Amino acid sequence: AAVILGVSAMIITVPAGHVTVATLFGKVQPVPWTEGIHLVNPLFDFQEFDARQKTHKETAGIPSEDKLITTMDVSVQYRLIAGKSPDMLQNTGKTADVIAVHMVPKLRSILREQGKGVPLAQDFFKESIQTELQSTLQSGLSDYLAPHGIQVDNVLIRDVILPPVIRTAIEETKKREQEVEKQQAELDRFAKEQEQLVATAQAEFDAAKLEAKKIKELANANAYNIEKLNEQLAKSPQYIEL
């Protein structure tokens, strides 16, 4: 049993996607163990690191040239550089410590510096500004974090939240636009009604003209008949006497 316990103390298993760093009486060993089964010094203590890709989400306020603060949600996709894990453990600590000590301050610093070149807060919605910002964040974070043991795979801007004063102005503008659209729709409806009334009046006027013309023609016809009758009567004095 003692032999079995001694042998088991000399064997470690590193899970897939992980890396293990050994320390001997507090001294960090320079070479990490990667995934698999390893024979080790039973006096070693081990610290396991997850080397799979992860995402850190950060929300930061960015001042633009107009002195307004825009809130931006940024996602950083990263992974541990396995070969750097002993240095990471010795100089900073676990991966979470590197994120807190190195990634977050650098990320916020780059965002603030980039914001100085943006004239207006609403310009952060422009695709060109976001593309440039993502590129600068990825290159800046990659160069800065690699020596600390972090590989940056991608940086994504998830959301941009404008300052309250601009959001209020946009909402008021939208309300005014909706009110103008409503008034325009009412004017269009009124104009159509007037067009219909004019068309109806024109039709009634045209009908009246036709009726007046008809009456006039009938009157003329009657007058003609009377005139002819009088002419005939004038030629027949006996009928007049009778």
VOKOLLO-299406 format. One record per atom (N, C-alpha, C): x, z, y; atom name; chain. Coordinates in steps of 0.02 Angstrom, whole numbers. Layout:
R,c1,c3,c2,atom,chain
R,X,Z,Y,CA,A
...
REM end
This chain:
R,c1,c3,c2,atom,chain
R,41,0,-60,N,A
R,0,0,0,CA,A
R,43,0,63,C,A
R,98,39,61,N,A
R,143,42,118,CA,A
R,175,-25,131,C,A
R,190,-60,76,N,A
R,220,-127,82,CA,A
R,171,-175,115,C,A
R,109,-170,92,N,A
R,58,-215,119,CA,A
R,48,-201,194,C,A
R,47,-137,212,N,A
R,39,-120,282,CA,A
R,98,-144,323,C,A
R,158,-139,294,N,A
R,218,-161,329,CA,A
R,218,-236,340,C,A
R,196,-273,288,N,A
R,194,-346,294,CA,A
R,141,-367,344,C,A
R,83,-334,342,N,A
R,29,-352,388,CA,A
R,49,-339,461,C,A
R,91,-288,471,N,A
R,114,-274,539,CA,A
R,162,-327,564,C,A
R,190,-366,519,N,A
R,237,-419,538,CA,A
R,203,-487,546,C,A
R,138,-489,537,N,A
R,101,-553,542,CA,A
R,48,-548,597,C,A
R,48,-599,639,N,A
R,-6,-604,689,CA,A
R,-38,-673,684,C,A
R,-100,-677,704,N,A
R,-136,-740,705,CA,A
R,-159,-753,777,C,A
R,-138,-810,804,N,A
R,-158,-828,872,CA,A
R,-216,-877,867,C,A
R,-274,-862,895,N,A
R,-333,-907,890,CA,A
R,-321,-974,924,C,A
R,-361,-1023,906,N,A
R,-357,-1089,936,CA,A
R,-369,-1085,1011,C,A
R,-329,-1121,1048,N,A
R,-338,-1122,1121,CA,A
R,-310,-1061,1156,C,A
R,-272,-1020,1121,N,A
R,-244,-960,1150,CA,A
R,-168,-960,1143,C,A
R,-138,-913,1178,N,A
R,-65,-903,1174,CA,A
R,-53,-828,1179,C,A
R,-2,-804,1143,N,A
R,12,-732,1142,CA,A
R,83,-719,1168,C,A
R,88,-669,1211,N,A
R,153,-648,1239,CA,A
R,169,-579,1212,C,A
R,232,-571,1189,N,A
R,254,-508,1160,CA,A
R,295,-468,1210,C,A
R,289,-403,1205,N,A
R,333,-357,1243,CA,A
R,365,-308,1194,C,A
R,427,-290,1208,N,A
R,462,-242,1167,CA,A
R,486,-185,1212,C,A
R,453,-128,1205,N,A
R,468,-70,1247,CA,A
R,461,-89,1321,C,A
R,409,-128,1337,N,A
R,394,-147,1405,CA,A
R,428,-210,1429,C,A
R,477,-235,1391,N,A
R,512,-296,1412,CA,A
R,476,-358,1385,C,A
R,460,-405,1430,N,A
R,424,-465,1410,CA,A
R,471,-513,1374,C,A
R,449,-537,1317,N,A
R,488,-586,1278,CA,A
R,478,-655,1309,C,A
R,530,-695,1316,N,A
R,526,-757,1354,CA,A
R,488,-814,1320,C,A
R,480,-810,1254,N,A
R,447,-866,1218,CA,A
R,380,-842,1191,C,A
R,325,-876,1210,N,A
R,259,-856,1186,CA,A
R,245,-884,1117,C,A
R,194,-856,1084,N,A
R,172,-881,1019,CA,A
R,108,-922,1031,C,A
R,107,-981,1004,N,A
R,48,-1024,1010,CA,A
R,2,-1013,950,C,A
R,-54,-1050,949,N,A
R,-105,-1039,897,CA,A
R,-76,-1048,827,C,A
R,-99,-1006,780,N,A
R,-76,-1009,711,CA,A
R,-53,-941,687,C,A
R,-22,-939,628,N,A
R,3,-877,597,CA,A
R,78,-871,610,C,A
R,101,-811,628,N,A
R,172,-802,645,CA,A
R,197,-736,614,C,A
R,260,-738,592,N,A
R,295,-677,572,CA,A
R,330,-648,633,C,A
R,320,-585,647,N,A
R,344,-557,709,CA,A
R,377,-489,695,C,A
R,412,-465,745,N,A
R,441,-398,744,CA,A
R,384,-347,747,C,A
R,378,-303,699,N,A
R,322,-255,699,CA,A
R,323,-207,758,C,A
R,378,-205,795,N,A
R,382,-161,853,CA,A
R,355,-193,917,C,A
R,339,-258,912,N,A
R,313,-293,970,CA,A
R,242,-269,987,C,A
R,228,-269,1052,N,A
R,159,-264,1076,CA,A
R,139,-333,1101,C,A
R,75,-351,1094,N,A
R,55,-419,1110,CA,A
R,-1,-421,1162,C,A
R,5,-471,1204,N,A
R,-46,-484,1256,CA,A
R,-70,-556,1247,C,A
R,-134,-563,1232,N,A
R,-162,-629,1218,CA,A
R,-191,-661,1281,C,A
R,-178,-726,1289,N,A
R,-203,-764,1346,CA,A
R,-246,-822,1320,C,A
R,-301,-835,1355,N,A
R,-345,-892,1339,CA,A
R,-320,-952,1378,C,A
R,-297,-1005,1342,N,A
R,-269,-1064,1375,CA,A
R,-319,-1121,1380,C,A
R,-382,-1108,1364,N,A
R,-432,-1161,1369,CA,A
R,-454,-1171,1442,C,A
R,-484,-1229,1456,N,A
R,-505,-1244,1524,CA,A
R,-561,-1197,1546,C,A
R,-555,-1175,1608,N,A
R,-606,-1131,1637,CA,A
R,-622,-1156,1707,C,A
R,-674,-1127,1736,N,A
R,-696,-1145,1803,CA,A
R,-701,-1083,1846,C,A
R,-668,-1085,1902,N,A
R,-675,-1031,1952,CA,A
R,-719,-1057,2009,C,A
R,-771,-1019,2026,N,A
R,-816,-1038,2080,CA,A
R,-803,-993,2140,C,A
R,-794,-1025,2197,N,A
R,-778,-988,2258,CA,A
R,-824,-1010,2314,C,A
R,-848,-962,2354,N,A
R,-887,-976,2414,CA,A
R,-847,-953,2474,C,A
R,-835,-998,2521,N,A
R,-793,-981,2578,CA,A
R,-823,-1009,2642,C,A
R,-810,-975,2697,N,A
R,-832,-999,2763,CA,A
R,-776,-1039,2795,C,A
R,-794,-1098,2822,N,A
R,-744,-1143,2851,CA,A
R,-761,-1155,2924,C,A
R,-717,-1135,2970,N,A
R,-730,-1150,3041,CA,A
R,-710,-1221,3058,C,A
R,-752,-1257,3094,N,A
R,-737,-1324,3118,CA,A
R,-716,-1319,3192,C,A
R,-700,-1377,3222,N,A
R,-677,-1377,3291,CA,A
R,-729,-1351,3340,C,A
R,-792,-1356,3323,N,A
R,-845,-1332,3367,CA,A
R,-857,-1256,3361,C,A
R,-811,-1222,3324,N,A
R,-812,-1149,3318,CA,A
R,-869,-1122,3274,C,A
R,-904,-1166,3240,N,A
R,-958,-1144,3195,CA,A
R,-931,-1137,3125,C,A
R,-960,-1091,3087,N,A
R,-937,-1077,3019,CA,A
R,-984,-1109,2968,C,A
R,-957,-1154,2928,N,A
R,-995,-1187,2875,CA,A
R,-976,-1155,2808,C,A
R,-1026,-1137,2769,N,A
R,-1014,-1108,2703,CA,A
R,-1009,-1162,2650,C,A
R,-956,-1159,2609,N,A
R,-946,-1211,2559,CA,A
R,-935,-1179,2490,C,A
R,-970,-1206,2440,N,A
R,-960,-1184,2371,CA,A
R,-913,-1233,2337,C,A
R,-858,-1206,2309,N,A
R,-807,-1248,2278,CA,A
R,-795,-1225,2206,C,A
R,-787,-1272,2161,N,A
R,-770,-1257,2091,CA,A
R,-700,-1284,2076,C,A
R,-658,-1241,2047,N,A
R,-591,-1261,2028,CA,A
R,-586,-1258,1952,C,A
R,-575,-1315,1921,N,A
R,-566,-1318,1849,CA,A
R,-491,-1311,1834,C,A
R,-474,-1263,1792,N,A
R,-403,-1248,1782,CA,A
R,-391,-1226,1709,C,A
R,-328,-1221,1692,N,A
R,-308,-1194,1627,CA,A
R,-239,-1162,1632,C,A
R,-226,-1116,1586,N,A
R,-161,-1082,1584,CA,A
R,-107,-1130,1558,C,A
R,-48,-1129,1590,N,A
R,10,-1166,1564,CA,A
R,43,-1119,1514,C,A
R,37,-1136,1450,N,A
R,58,-1090,1396,CA,A
R,130,-1067,1405,C,A
R,175,-1114,1421,N,A
R,245,-1096,1427,CA,A
R,261,-1048,1484,C,A
R,214,-1044,1532,N,A
R,224,-1000,1590,CA,A
R,194,-931,1579,C,A
R,161,-919,1523,N,A
R,125,-856,1513,CA,A
R,171,-795,1515,C,A
R,232,-798,1488,N,A
R,276,-738,1495,CA,A
R,292,-723,1568,C,A
R,308,-775,1608,N,A
R,321,-763,1679,CA,A
R,259,-736,1714,C,A
R,200,-763,1696,N,A
R,138,-740,1725,CA,A
R,128,-666,1712,C,A
R,137,-645,1649,N,A
R,128,-575,1630,CA,A
R,178,-531,1667,C,A
R,239,-554,1672,N,A
R,292,-513,1702,CA,A
R,284,-507,1778,C,A
R,263,-561,1811,N,A
R,262,-562,1884,CA,A
R,194,-547,1916,C,A
R,140,-564,1879,N,A
R,73,-554,1909,CA,A
R,27,-515,1864,C,A
R,22,-534,1801,N,A
R,-23,-500,1755,CA,A
R,-62,-551,1714,C,A
R,-125,-535,1701,N,A
R,-167,-580,1663,CA,A
R,-189,-639,1706,C,A
R,-225,-687,1674,N,A
R,-248,-746,1711,CA,A
R,-293,-726,1769,C,A
R,-337,-678,1759,N,A
R,-382,-656,1812,CA,A
R,-342,-630,1872,C,A
R,-285,-598,1859,N,A
R,-243,-573,1914,CA,A
R,-214,-631,1954,C,A
R,-193,-684,1919,N,A
R,-166,-743,1954,CA,A
R,-220,-775,1997,C,A
R,-281,-778,1971,N,A
R,-336,-806,2010,CA,A
R,-347,-765,2074,C,A
R,-350,-699,2066,N,A
R,-363,-656,2123,CA,A
R,-305,-654,2173,C,A
R,-244,-653,2147,N,A
R,-186,-644,2190,CA,A
R,-163,-709,2222,C,A
R,-168,-764,2184,N,A
R,-139,-827,2207,CA,A
R,-190,-881,2223,C,A
R,-237,-894,2176,N,A
R,-283,-951,2185,CA,A
R,-331,-940,2243,C,A
R,-365,-884,2244,N,A
R,-418,-872,2295,CA,A
R,-390,-874,2366,C,A
R,-335,-837,2381,N,A
R,-309,-840,2449,CA,A
R,-285,-910,2469,C,A
R,-253,-945,2423,N,A
R,-229,-1013,2438,CA,A
R,-288,-1060,2449,C,A
R,-339,-1055,2408,N,A
R,-398,-1097,2415,CA,A
R,-430,-1087,2483,C,A
R,-439,-1026,2503,N,A
R,-470,-1012,2568,CA,A
R,-426,-1034,2626,C,A
R,-361,-1027,2617,N,A
R,-314,-1048,2669,CA,A
R,-318,-1124,2680,C,A
R,-319,-1162,2625,N,A
R,-323,-1235,2631,CA,A
R,-389,-1256,2664,C,A
R,-443,-1223,2644,N,A
R,-508,-1239,2673,CA,A
R,-509,-1227,2748,C,A
R,-480,-1171,2769,N,A
R,-478,-1156,2841,CA,A
R,-435,-1206,2879,C,A
R,-378,-1224,2851,N,A
R,-334,-1273,2884,CA,A
R,-367,-1341,2890,C,A
R,-402,-1361,2836,N,A
R,-436,-1426,2838,CA,A
R,-494,-1426,2888,C,A
R,-526,-1368,2894,N,A
R,-582,-1364,2940,CA,A
R,-562,-1375,3013,C,A
R,-500,-1360,3029,N,A
R,-476,-1368,3098,CA,A
R,-477,-1442,3119,C,A
R,-475,-1487,3071,N,A
R,-475,-1558,3087,CA,A
R,-543,-1591,3085,C,A
R,-595,-1550,3074,N,A
R,-664,-1577,3071,CA,A
R,-698,-1561,3137,C,A
R,-719,-1613,3175,N,A
R,-747,-1602,3243,CA,A
R,-810,-1559,3243,C,A
R,-859,-1577,3200,N,A
R,-924,-1544,3200,CA,A
R,-940,-1516,3131,C,A
R,-977,-1461,3130,N,A
R,-994,-1430,3066,CA,A
R,-1031,-1478,3020,C,A
R,-1077,-1517,3049,N,A
R,-1117,-1563,3007,CA,A
R,-1075,-1619,2977,C,A
R,-1013,-1628,3003,N,A
R,-969,-1680,2975,CA,A
R,-947,-1665,2904,C,A
R,-955,-1601,2883,N,A
R,-937,-1583,2814,CA,A
R,-982,-1617,2763,C,A
R,-1039,-1645,2786,N,A
R,-1083,-1682,2741,CA,A
R,-1059,-1753,2730,C,A
R,-1012,-1777,2770,N,A
R,-988,-1845,2762,CA,A
R,-948,-1852,2698,C,A
R,-960,-1906,2663,N,A
R,-926,-1918,2599,CA,A
R,-851,-1923,2609,C,A
R,-829,-1955,2663,N,A
R,-757,-1963,2675,CA,A
R,-723,-1896,2686,C,A
R,-757,-1850,2723,N,A
R,-729,-1784,2735,CA,A
R,-724,-1745,2670,C,A
R,-776,-1747,2629,N,A
R,-776,-1710,2566,CA,A
R,-724,-1738,2517,C,A
R,-717,-1804,2516,N,A
R,-667,-1835,2471,CA,A
R,-597,-1813,2491,C,A
R,-583,-1815,2556,N,A
R,-517,-1795,2581,CA,A
R,-505,-1721,2567,C,A
R,-556,-1681,2577,N,A
R,-549,-1609,2566,CA,A
R,-536,-1593,2493,C,A
R,-571,-1626,2447,N,A
R,-560,-1616,2375,CA,A
R,-490,-1636,2356,C,A
R,-467,-1693,2382,N,A
R,-400,-1716,2366,CA,A
R,-347,-1668,2391,C,A
R,-355,-1643,2452,N,A
R,-307,-1596,2480,CA,A
R,-307,-1530,2442,C,A
R,-366,-1507,2423,N,A
R,-371,-1445,2384,CA,A
R,-337,-1452,2317,C,A
R,-349,-1508,2283,N,A
R,-320,-1517,2216,CA,A
R,-244,-1521,2219,C,A
R,-217,-1561,2266,N,A
R,-144,-1567,2270,CA,A
R,-113,-1502,2294,C,A
R,-144,-1470,2344,N,A
R,-116,-1407,2370,CA,A
R,-117,-1351,2319,C,A
R,-173,-1344,2284,N,A
R,-178,-1292,2233,CA,A
R,-132,-1306,2173,C,A
R,-128,-1370,2153,N,A
R,-86,-1388,2096,CA,A
R,-13,-1370,2110,C,A
R,12,-1390,2169,N,A
R,82,-1377,2186,CA,A
R,96,-1302,2191,C,A
R,47,-1265,2217,N,A
R,58,-1194,2229,CA,A
R,50,-1153,2166,C,A
R,2,-1170,2123,N,A
R,-14,-1128,2065,CA,A
R,27,-1144,2003,C,A
R,55,-1204,1998,N,A
R,94,-1222,1938,CA,A
R,151,-1172,1926,C,A
R,191,-1153,1975,N,A
R,244,-1104,1962,CA,A
R,218,-1036,1941,C,A
R,155,-1022,1956,N,A
R,125,-958,1937,CA,A
R,89,-962,1869,C,A
R,92,-1021,1837,N,A
R,65,-1027,1769,CA,A
R,-5,-1056,1764,C,A
R,-31,-1085,1818,N,A
R,-98,-1114,1817,CA,A
R,-95,-1189,1831,C,A
R,-126,-1228,1787,N,A
R,-132,-1300,1797,CA,A
R,-202,-1315,1824,C,A
R,-205,-1347,1882,N,A
R,-270,-1365,1912,CA,A
R,-289,-1435,1888,C,A
R,-346,-1440,1853,N,A
R,-369,-1505,1827,CA,A
R,-413,-1542,1877,C,A
R,-455,-1505,1913,N,A
R,-502,-1538,1959,CA,A
R,-529,-1488,2008,C,A
R,-547,-1513,2068,N,A
R,-579,-1472,2118,CA,A
R,-643,-1508,2141,C,A
R,-699,-1474,2139,N,A
R,-763,-1504,2155,CA,A
R,-798,-1464,2210,C,A
R,-825,-1499,2259,N,A
R,-867,-1468,2310,CA,A
R,-939,-1469,2285,C,A
R,-968,-1410,2273,N,A
R,-1035,-1407,2243,CA,A
R,-1090,-1406,2294,C,A
R,-1078,-1372,2350,N,A
R,-1132,-1367,2399,CA,A
R,-1102,-1352,2468,C,A
R,-1136,-1377,2520,N,A
R,-1117,-1364,2589,CA,A
R,-1177,-1335,2625,C,A
R,-1167,-1276,2654,N,A
R,-1222,-1242,2690,CA,A
R,-1203,-1238,2763,C,A
R,-1241,-1272,2805,N,A
R,-1226,-1274,2876,CA,A
R,-1240,-1207,2909,C,A
R,-1210,-1194,2967,N,A
R,-1224,-1132,3004,CA,A
R,-1298,-1126,3022,C,A
R,-1324,-1065,3027,N,A
R,-1395,-1054,3041,CA,A
R,-1420,-1091,3104,C,A
R,-1378,-1093,3157,N,A
R,-1400,-1125,3219,CA,A
R,-1413,-1199,3208,C,A
R,-1372,-1231,3167,N,A
R,-1382,-1303,3153,CA,A
R,-1441,-1313,3106,C,A
R,-1447,-1269,3056,N,A
R,-1504,-1275,3010,CA,A
R,-1570,-1268,3049,C,A
R,-1571,-1220,3096,N,A
R,-1632,-1211,3137,CA,A
R,-1646,-1273,3179,C,A
R,-1593,-1300,3209,N,A
R,-1601,-1361,3250,CA,A
R,-1627,-1419,3208,C,A
R,-1600,-1426,3148,N,A
R,-1621,-1480,3103,CA,A
R,-1694,-1471,3083,C,A
R,-1713,-1408,3068,N,A
R,-1783,-1395,3049,CA,A
R,-1830,-1410,3107,C,A
R,-1810,-1390,3169,N,A
R,-1851,-1404,3227,CA,A
R,-1857,-1480,3239,C,A
R,-1801,-1514,3231,N,A
R,-1802,-1587,3239,CA,A
R,-1847,-1620,3188,C,A
R,-1844,-1595,3126,N,A
R,-1886,-1622,3074,CA,A
R,-1960,-1610,3089,C,A
R,-1975,-1550,3115,N,A
R,-2045,-1535,3133,CA,A
R,-2069,-1582,3188,C,A
R,-2025,-1593,3238,N,A
R,-2045,-1638,3293,CA,A
R,-2055,-1709,3267,C,A
R,-2011,-1730,3222,N,A
R,-2018,-1797,3194,CA,A
R,-2083,-1803,3155,C,A
R,-2100,-1751,3117,N,A
R,-2163,-1752,3079,CA,A
R,-2223,-1753,3127,C,A
R,-2218,-1716,3182,N,A
R,-2273,-1715,3231,CA,A
R,-2280,-1783,3264,C,A
R,-2223,-1815,3280,N,A
R,-2225,-1882,3309,CA,A
R,-2255,-1932,3260,C,A
R,-2235,-1926,3196,N,A
R,-2264,-1970,3145,CA,A
R,-2339,-1960,3139,C,A
R,-2360,-1896,3143,N,A
R,-2431,-1881,3139,CA,A
R,-2469,-1911,3198,C,A
R,-2440,-1903,3258,N,A
R,-2472,-1931,3318,CA,A
R,-2473,-2008,3314,C,A
R,-2419,-2037,3289,N,A
R,-2417,-2110,3283,CA,A
R,-2469,-2135,3234,C,A
R,-2478,-2097,3179,N,A
R,-2530,-2116,3130,CA,A
R,-2599,-2112,3162,C,A
R,-2610,-2060,3204,N,A
R,-2674,-2053,3238,CA,A
R,-2685,-2110,3287,C,A
R,-2632,-2129,3323,N,A
R,-2637,-2185,3370,CA,A
R,-2652,-2250,3333,C,A
R,-2618,-2259,3276,N,A
R,-2630,-2320,3236,CA,A
R,-2703,-2321,3213,C,A
R,-2729,-2263,3191,N,A
R,-2798,-2260,3168,CA,A
R,-2846,-2276,3225,C,A
R,-2832,-2246,3284,N,A
R,-2875,-2259,3342,CA,A
R,-2873,-2332,3363,C,A
R,-2813,-2361,3361,N,A
R,-2806,-2432,3379,CA,A
R,-2845,-2477,3332,C,A
R,-2843,-2460,3268,N,A
R,-2881,-2500,3219,CA,A
R,-2956,-2494,3231,C,A
R,-2977,-2432,3247,N,A
R,-3049,-2423,3262,CA,A
R,-3069,-2464,3323,C,A
R,-3027,-2464,3374,N,A
R,-3042,-2502,3435,CA,A
R,-3043,-2577,3420,C,A
R,-2997,-2598,3378,N,A
R,-2996,-2669,3359,CA,A
R,-3061,-2687,3323,C,A
R,-3084,-2642,3280,N,A
R,-3147,-2655,3244,CA,A
R,-3206,-2656,3293,C,A
R,-3205,-2609,3341,N,A
R,-3259,-2609,3391,CA,A
R,-3258,-2673,3432,C,A
R,-3199,-2694,3453,N,A
R,-3193,-2756,3492,CA,A
R,-3217,-2816,3450,C,A
R,-3197,-2817,3387,N,A
R,-3218,-2872,3344,CA,A
R,-3294,-2872,3336,C,A
R,-3323,-2811,3327,N,A
R,-3396,-2807,3321,CA,A
R,-3431,-2829,3385,C,A
R,-3404,-2806,3443,N,A
R,-3434,-2825,3507,CA,A
R,-3428,-2900,3519,C,A
R,-3371,-2928,3500,N,A
R,-3362,-3000,3508,CA,A
R,-3411,-3039,3465,C,A
R,-3421,-3013,3403,N,A
R,-3469,-3046,3359,CA,A
R,-3540,-3042,3387,C,A
R,-3557,-2982,3414,N,A
R,-3623,-2975,3443,CA,A
R,-3631,-3019,3505,C,A
R,-3578,-3023,3544,N,A
R,-3580,-3066,3604,CA,A
R,-3589,-3139,3585,C,A
R,-3551,-3160,3534,N,A
R,-3557,-3230,3511,CA,A
R,-3627,-3243,3485,C,A
R,-3655,-3194,3449,N,A
R,-3723,-3202,3422,CA,A
R,-3774,-3206,3479,C,A
R,-3764,-3165,3531,N,A
R,-3809,-3166,3589,CA,A
R,-3805,-3233,3625,C,A
R,-3745,-3259,3631,N,A
R,-3737,-3324,3663,CA,A
R,-3774,-3378,3624,C,A
R,-3767,-3375,3558,N,A
R,-3803,-3424,3517,CA,A
R,-3878,-3417,3524,C,A
R,-3902,-3354,3527,N,A
R,-3974,-3343,3534,CA,A
R,-3999,-3368,3603,C,A
R,-3958,-3353,3655,N,A
R,-3977,-3376,3722,CA,A
R,-3978,-3452,3726,C,A
R,-3930,-3482,3693,N,A
R,-3927,-3555,3691,CA,A
R,-3988,-3583,3656,C,A
R,-4007,-3549,3601,N,A
R,-4065,-3571,3563,CA,A
R,-4128,-3566,3605,C,A
R,-4135,-3508,3641,N,A
R,-4195,-3498,3683,CA,A
R,-4196,-3551,3739,C,A
R,-4139,-3564,3768,N,A
R,-4135,-3613,3822,CA,A
R,-4155,-3682,3796,C,A
R,-4131,-3699,3738,N,A
R,-4147,-3764,3710,CA,A
R,-4222,-3769,3695,C,A
R,-4252,-3714,3669,N,A
R,-4324,-3714,3656,CA,A
R,-4363,-3720,3722,C,A
R,-4340,-3684,3773,N,A
R,-4374,-3688,3838,CA,A
R,-4370,-3758,3866,C,A
R,-4312,-3788,3861,N,A
R,-4304,-3857,3885,CA,A
R,-4350,-3904,3847,C,A
R,-4355,-3892,3782,N,A
R,-4399,-3935,3741,CA,A
R,-4472,-3926,3763,C,A
R,-4493,-3864,3775,N,A
R,-4561,-3851,3797,CA,A
R,-4574,-3882,3866,C,A
R,-4525,-3875,3910,N,A
R,-4531,-3903,3977,CA,A
R,-4537,-3979,3973,C,A
R,-4500,-4008,3929,N,A
R,-4503,-4080,3920,CA,A
R,-4572,-4101,3895,C,A
R,-4597,-4062,3847,N,A
R,-4663,-4079,3819,CA,A
R,-4717,-4073,3873,C,A
R,-4712,-4020,3913,N,A
R,-4761,-4010,3967,CA,A
R,-4757,-4067,4018,C,A
R,-4695,-4085,4034,N,A
R,-4685,-4140,4082,CA,A
R,-4716,-4204,4055,C,A
R,-4706,-4219,3993,N,A
R,-4733,-4279,3963,CA,A
R,-4810,-4275,3962,C,A
R,-4835,-4216,3946,N,A
R,-4908,-4208,3944,CA,A
R,-4938,-4219,4013,C,A
R,-4906,-4191,4063,N,A
R,-4930,-4200,4132,CA,A
R,-4929,-4274,4152,C,A
R,-4877,-4308,4130,N,A
R,-4873,-4379,4145,CA,A
R,-4932,-4416,4114,C,A
R,-4947,-4398,4053,N,A
R,-5003,-4430,4018,CA,A
R,-5070,-4413,4051,C,A
R,-5075,-4351,4071,N,A
R,-5137,-4330,4103,CA,A
R,-5147,-4366,4170,C,A
R,-5091,-4373,4205,N,A
R,-5095,-4408,4270,CA,A
R,-5119,-4480,4262,C,A
R,-5106,-4508,4205,N,A
R,-5127,-4576,4192,CA,A
R,-5199,-4580,4167,C,A
R,-5232,-4522,4155,N,A
R,-5300,-4521,4127,CA,A
R,-5345,-4479,4171,C,A
R,-5370,-4507,4227,N,A
R,-5413,-4468,4272,CA,A
R,-5478,-4447,4239,C,A
R,-5503,-4485,4194,N,A
R,-5566,-4467,4161,CA,A
R,-5557,-4400,4123,C,A
R,-5498,-4389,4093,N,A
R,-5485,-4327,4055,CA,A
R,-5483,-4268,4104,C,A
R,-5457,-4282,4163,N,A
R,-5454,-4228,4214,CA,A
R,-5525,-4209,4235,C,A
R,-5568,-4262,4248,N,A
R,-5637,-4248,4267,CA,A
R,-5672,-4209,4213,C,A
R,-5663,-4229,4154,N,A
R,-5694,-4195,4098,CA,A
R,-5669,-4124,4092,C,A
REM end
